[in-house]
Amino acid sequence: MKLSARSDLHILVFAAVLVAPTTALPQAPPSDYTAAYPTAQTVESNIKGTDPTDTIARQVAVFRRLQNDINNTKYARTIRGPYTPGEQKMLQAYSAAEAQLTQAFTKSHTPDEVAAFNKLCGRYVLNQQVYDDYHRLIGQQGLAASRDADTKTHEDAQRIRERASAASNSAPRSTGSGEPSGAAFLNNMFENDPEIRRCLELGGGTPDDCARSGVKGMGSSAQVAVGKLIGVDVTAGHVKSGIMLVGIYHSRASLPELELTADGQAILKKCGTLVDDNHPYTIRSSGGTTQIVLANEPSPIVLTMRPDRSLDGPGVVQVKGRIITGYNVTTTTTQGSYCNGPCARTTSTPVYGPSMQRCAITQLAPLPPPPPSQKPGGVAGMLSDMMDMGTPEAVTYGYRMAGIYTAPTGLKITFSNRIATLDCGKAHINAPYAVEDTPAGFLVRIQNPAGPLSLALAPGNTLRGTGSTTVNGRLISSFHDDNVSYTPHSETCAVGTMTAQ
């Protein structure tokens, strides 16, 4: 039986590093690829968040990722051999910078705030945007060395997976005590996990793929749960349900621009000296006119959608936001793993204060969607496989829906950026959808293979349709290792009025 995603996490991450290369002769150290790595000061100057805590968390995550990248490159070259002088220098600098930031935060915040901060740092370590941000700071030589190390690491991991798979296939199906073998146990776990079964029935790939999907879902739920425990809504300022707009709108005159994200944020950028900030927004449509209304003081910022899909702004407006008012400068001395003695480091952390500025928000043109982001490499890439379902997918721009909608008839629709999941009784499918801005209002068209489903966005954030819809899904009939069999299953549900949950 092929090893499952849940079991090969430890095998691939640790065995690939500690076992496979030990019998190989050490390779010659590469030229100083670390010269292409950013200094700690460069990281702190370029990696910014939405507030001081968010900025520090992102910087800590980047320092951890950079150390991981260098360690991954070194381990791919040799396990027992020495670090190069360049590797020692950069590891020492990144380790000291990380220690300084975390220690300074710990001294100036409550235990609950520190706990939330640590969770945020961990989340950013696997965040795709943070990965993209810091990779732009690495020169081509550093990126090439990382790619070469990734290739070798994955080759080693593949050899270990093949050996483990062969051993698993030749092992007895049960132990002498009548207990199931490890392979049989994992098989039973997959078969009895309702989330994995649902993922497979929706066409989510192999059992391993669906195990990764389950881990990702647990990660998202954990973020929300931790936020509730510390009294913080991690989705505050996001569109939780209803109509949303996704895209980047750029000013032709290098004036302020607006980024509307797939998770429901509206980030206003380049507004004077204000830092980039999220402004919760709503979309309203009346009489053939659609407007995006950003929360702001002293007055909301209203942008009108034009026929060419650009946004017309109000012109010069007052915008309340935040500016950098100064810096907290601290010096920390630590005993780092890569220091020959104490490591002293001085770092400045921005201090923010409120500010009201005049910004010219005129016509904003939509930019085309970017290609999918690169997948992280090395050990972090393996962890990303588990947490983020592998290769990133392109984001769909334009009008989209968010949230879960249900009808008393048993019909449920769950919207994501790319698809709508239809549930009717035990039947479920994934289907693409589109949102149309019509003179009568927004219309959601779901491409249900059994018959198109049209829903009108109505007052009270409800969806209204007529008639019924049939969901032609499938249910698992048998499960043996990676061989999964299905039987068709169809159910029909009346549509009616659907409310957001």
N, C-alpha and C positions, 0 to 999 in steps of 0.2 A: 504494500500500500504506500502510496506517495505520502511523505510527511505533510502534516497539516500546517497551515499558517500559524496556528497557535503554538505548535510544538517547535517548529523550526526557527522561531524568533531567537531563542537562546542558542540553538545549535549554530545557526548561521552567523550570528553576531560574535559569539565568543569562540566557537571552535574554529571558524575561518581565520580568526586572528591568532589564536593560541596554539592550534594544532597543525594545520596544513603546511605552513611555510617552514616549520622548524627543521625539516630535513634538507631544505634547499640551501645552497651556498649563498651568503649575503651578496646582493648586487652592489655595484659601485654606487656611491652616493651621487645623485644628480647634481648638476650645476645649481647654484644657490637660487632655487625657485622661490625661496621665501623673500627674496628682494622684491618680488612682485606683489607681496602681501601688504595690506595697509598697516600703517602704524596705529597704535592705540589712539593717538590724538586724531587721526583721520577718521577712525570709526566714530569717535565721540562727536566729531564735527558734522558728520554726514547722516548718522542714524538718529532720527528724531521720531517722537511719538506725539500723541494728542495732548499730553500733559506731562509734568515732571516725572511722575511715577512710571507712566507708560514709556517715556524716553529711556529711563534707566533700565527698565525691564528688557526693552529691545536691545540696548547696548550689551547688557549682561548675556543675553541669548547669543548675540553675535560673537562675543568673545569666547563663549563655550563652543560655538560651531567652528570658529577658526582654529581653536586648539584641537578639536576633533579632526578637522581636515588635515592638519599637519601630522597628527598621530597616525591617521589612516595612511597617509603617504609614506611615513616612516615604516610602519608595520608591513606595508606591502613590499617594501624594499628589504627589510630585515627585522626579525623579532628580537634577537639577542644582540645585534650590533648597536653601535652608538648613534645618538642623534648627531646631525651635522651642527657646526657652530651656528649657522643661520637658524636652524630649527630650535636650538636651545634659546637663542636670543628672542625669537618671536614668541615661543611658548612662555618664557619668563615674563615678557611684556604683557601678553594677554592674560596670564594668570594673575599678575599683580593688579592689572586694571579691573578684572572681574572682582577680585577680593576687595579692592578699595571701594567700588560701587556698592557691593552688597553689605559691607561692614558699615559704611556711612549711612545707608538706608536703615539698617537694623538699629543703629544708635539713635536715630531721630524719629522712629515710628513705634507704634504700639505692637504687641505680639500678634494681634489679629491682622493688622495692616501688613506686617512682615509675612504672615502666612499667605495672605492674598497675593502679595508681591511674588513670593516664591512660586505660586501656582501660575502666575502670569508669565514669569520667566520660562518655566517649563513649557508652557503653551507656545511661546514664541520660538523656542528651539526648533519646533517642527512646523513653524508657520511659513507658508510658501512666499508670502510677500517679504518677510524678513530675509529669507534665503535669497530672493532676487535682489533685494536692496544691498546686501553686503557683498554679493558676488560681483556687482558692478564696480566694487572697489578693488578687486583683485586683477592684476595684470595677466596677460596671455600666458606667460611662462608658468605662473602659479596655477592657472586654470588647467593647462596642459598636464602638469604634474599630477593634479587631482584626478583628472580623467584617466590617466594611465594607472593610478593606484586603484581607482574604482574598477577598472577592467580586470586587474589581477585579483582583487578581493572577490569579485563575483565569480571569477573562474575557480578560485579556491572553494568558494561556497558551493558552487555547482558540483564539484568533485565530492565534497562531503555529503551533499544531498543524495548523490547517486549511490555512495557507499551505504548511507543509512537506509535508503529505500531498498537496496538489495538485501541488507540485513533484516529489514522488516518483513520483506516478502518470504524470506527463508525461515523466519521464526514461527514457532507453533502458534496456533490461533488462541490457545488458552494455556494457563499455567497449570502446574500439577494440582493446585488447590481448587481448580475449577473456576478461578477468576479469569476474566478476559485478558488477553494480551494488551500491550499498549496500543497496537494498531486497532484492535477490536474496540477498545475503550474509546479511542478518538472517533471511530466510525459511529458508535452509539451516541457520542456527544453531538456530532454533527446531525445525526438523524433526528434527535430529540430536541434540538435547539430550534424554537419556533421562528426566531429571527433569521437563522440560516435557511430554514425551509422556505420562508417567505421570499427571501432574496433569490433563491434558486428558482422558485416558481415564477418570479418576475423576470427571469432571464438574466440574473446578475453574474453569470459565469460559473466557475467551478466552485466546489466547496471551500477551497482555500480563498478564492476571491471573496466569497460571501463572509468568511470568517474575518477578513480584513475590514469588510464593510461594517460588521458588527462591532469591531474594536473602535472604528471611527465614530460610530453612533454613541458608544459609551463615553468616548472622549468629549463629545459635544454636550451630552447630558451632564457629565461631571462638571464641566465648566459652569453650567447653569446652576447646578446644585451647590457648588462652592460659593457662587455669588450670593445665593439665598442665605447660606449659613453666615456670611459676613455682612449681610444687609446691603449687597450691591447687585443691581440688575445689570448683568453683563450684556444684555441686549437693549439697554436703554438708548433711545435715539435711533433705533432701527425700525424699519417697517416690519411689523410682525405678521400682518395679514392684509390682504387687499391688493390694490393696484400699486405697482412701483415702476420706476424708470431706471434702466441700467445704461450707463455710458459715461464717456468723458467729453465734456463740452469746453472747447478752447476758444479764447478770444483771439480775433485776428490781429489785434493791436497789442499783444502781450500784456493785456490787462487781466483782471481776475478770471479764473476758470473754475469749473464745477465738476467734481467726480461723483457720480451716482453709482454706488457699489452694488454688487449682487446680494449683499446681506442687508441692504436697506438703509445705507448711510448716504448723506449728502455732504461732501467735504468741500468747503469753499477755500480756494487756494489763491495765493498771490494778491491778497487784499492789503495793500500798503505794507506795513511791518507786522501785521497780525500773523500769528502762527496758523497753520492749516488746522481747521476745526470742523467738526461735524455739526450740521444744523438740521434737526429733525424736520421732515417735510411731509406735505400732503399733496395729492393731485386732485384737482377738481375740473369737471367738464360740464359746460352748459352752453346751449345755443351754438354748438359747433366750435366753441373755443375751449381749449385745454390749457390749464395753468398749473405750474409747479410753485408751491408756496413754501418758502423756507422760513422756519422760525428764526426770529431775530428781534433785537431791540434797537431803537424804540419802535420800529414798525417791521412787519414781515416783508420779506423780499419776494416779489411776485414776478415770475418769468412765464412768458406766453409761448406756446409751441407754434411754430410757423409751418406752412405746408411743406417746406423743404427739410423739415425735422430739426431745424436750428431753433434756438431759444432767444427770444427778445427780452432783454433785461430792462429794468426801470430807469437806467442811467445812473447818475450820481446819487448814492444813498449812504446813510449812516449805518455802520456795521459794528456791533458790539462783539469784541473778541478778547484775545489775550496777546500780550507781547512779552518779550524777555526783558526783565527789568534789572537783571544783574546775574551774578554767578556765585555759587557757594564753592569756595576753593578749600580742598582738604588734602592733607598729606598722610599717607598710611604706610607703615612699615610692616611687611609680612615675611614669613619664612616660606617661600614658594618651593614647589617641587623641582623647579628648574633654576633655582638661585644658588649661587655659591656664597651663601650668607644671606643677610637680610635684603629684602627688595623694597626700596623706597619709591613711592609713586605719588605724584601730585595731579589731581584731577579737578576740573571745574564742572559743576552741574548747574544748568540754567535755572533761574528763579523767574516765575511768571507772575504777571499782574494784569488786571483788567484794563482794557483800552477801548475807546470809541474812535473809529476812523471813517473818513469819507472814501468810498470806493466807487469807481465807475464800472458798473456792470451793464454792458450793452449787449450786442448780439454775440451769442456763443454758438459756434459751429460744432457739430458732432464729429468726433474722431472715429476712424474705423476700429473694430475690435482687434486687440492684439492677438498673436498666436498664443497657444498654451504655454505656460511657464515651464522652464526646464525642471526635470525631476532632480531632487537633491541626490548627491552621490555618497559613496562610502557607507560607513555604519549608519550615518544619519539617513541615508537613502533607504536602507533596509527598514529602519524604524518608520520612515515615512510611508513605506509600503504598507505597514501595519496600520498606521494611524490615518493616512490620507488616501488609501486605496490606490497607491502606485502613481502612475503617470497623471499629471494634472490635465483637466479637460478645459477646453475653451469656454469662455463665458458668453452667453447669448445676450446681445445688446438690444435695447428697445424696451417697449412696455412688457412687463412680466407680472406674474402673480406670486404672492407669498401666503403661506398659512395652510391650515386644514379646514375644509368646509364639509359639513354633514347635513343630511336631510333626515327627517323622521322615518323615511321609507327604508333606511339602511344604506343609502348611497353615501360614500365618503370620497372626497377628492383631496389629495395632498399635493401641493404645488412646490416645485423646486425651480431653479433657474432654467433648467433645460426640459424637464418633463413634468407631466401630471400623472399621479398614481391613482387609478380608479379602483375602489373596493365596493363590491356588491355581494353581500353575504360572504361566502368563502372564496368567491372568484375575485381575482385582482390582476391588473395589467398596468404596465407603463405605456404612456402614449405622449407623443409630442403635442405641443399646443401653441397657439398664437393669440395675441391680444390685439384687437382692432379698435381704433379710435374712430367711431362713427358719429354722424350728426346727432344720433339719438343717445349716445353714450358709449361706454366701453363694452365690447363684446368678446367673450372668451370662447375660442373655437378649439375643441379638443378632438384630435384625429383618432377617435376610437375606431379600430378596424371593423367592428360590428356595425358601425354607423356613426357619422359625425355627431358630436354633441355640442350644441351652442348654448351658452349661458350669458345672460346680461347682468352686468354689475349694477345692482339696485341700491337705493338708499338704505342706510344702516349697515353698509358693508356686507350685503347679502348677494348671493348669486341666484338668479331665477331662470328656470327652464320649463319646458313643457314636455308632455308625453313621458316616455320611458327610455332607458338605455340598457342595452345588453352587454355584459362583460364576458367575453370568451377567454377564460384563463386556463390554467392547468394546475393540477395538484400532484404531489409526489406519490407514486404508487410503490416504489421500491428504492432502496438506498444501499449500495454496496461499494465501499471505497469511493472512487471518483465516478463510478457508473451509476447515474441517477435516471430512473424511469418515471414517466409522467402519464397521467390520464387527463383528457380534456375535461373542463368543468365550466359550465356557463350558468349565469343567473341574470335575471332582469329586475331592475329597480325603477320605480317611478322617480322622476326628477324633482319637480316642484321648487320650493324655496330652500336654499342651503345657507346655513349660518356659519360664521367663522368661530372656531373654537379657541 
